[in-house]
Amino acid sequence: MTACARGAAYSDADHAGLVPAQHVDVINTSGAGDTFLGILAARLAHKVPLPDAVAEGVAAATTFVAIPGQQ
C-alpha cells in the first residue's frame, strides 16, 4: 500500500514493514503510483524479495516526482 510522501507499507506471510520515502521537492505526483507499481511488478516477476522490490518501487516513484536537480 502506498502512503504518499511517507513511502509504502507491505505485508505477506514472511515480511511486513514500511519503506520510507526520501524527502524531495515535488513538481508533480501524476504517474507516481504507476511508476511504483511498474517497478514493483517487474522486480517481483524477477523473484526479487518483497522488501527489496517495494524499496525499489518507492525509490523510483520518489525520483519520478522530484524536481530535476533538487534531490
N, C-alpha and C positions, 0 to 999 in steps of 0.2 A: 504494500500500500504506500503510495507516495504521500509525503507530508509537506509539500511545497518547499519553502526555504529551510525546513528542518531536516530534509533528506527523505529517507524511505524506511519503512518498517517491513520486516519479513518474518515468516514463520513456516516451518514444516515439521515433520516428525523428528528431525535431528537438530534443528537450529532455530533460534529466534533472536531477533535483535533489531537495532536501529542503526542505520548508516547515516551519520550527519552529513549535511551538505556544507561545502566550503562557502564562506561568505564572499559574494561578488556583487558588484554593482550591476543591476539587471537592466537590460534595454528592452526586452520583450520576452514574455513567457510562452508565446504561441509556439507550439511544437515541442515543448519540453517533455511532456508526457509521452509523446510518440517517440522521442529520442530515447528516453529511459526504457520504454517497453521494447523498442527495437534492439537495443544493446542487451537488455536482459534476456530476451528470447534467443538471440544469436549465441550468447555465452552459454545459456543452459543447453542449447542444441549441441554445443561442443563439449558438453559434460563438465563445464566449469562449476565448482561448488556454489550453492546458492548464495552464501555470504559474499563471495568474491564477485559473482555476477551482479548482485544488487549494488555493490560498491562501484563497479564499473559503470553501471547504468546511471547512478547518481552523479558520478564524475562527468560523464558525457552530457547529461542534461544540464548540469551546472555550467559547463563550458559553453553549451549551446545558447544559454540565456544571457551570458555575460557581455558587457560592453567590451569590444575588442581593445586589448592592451591595458585593461584595468584589473586584471587578476593578480 
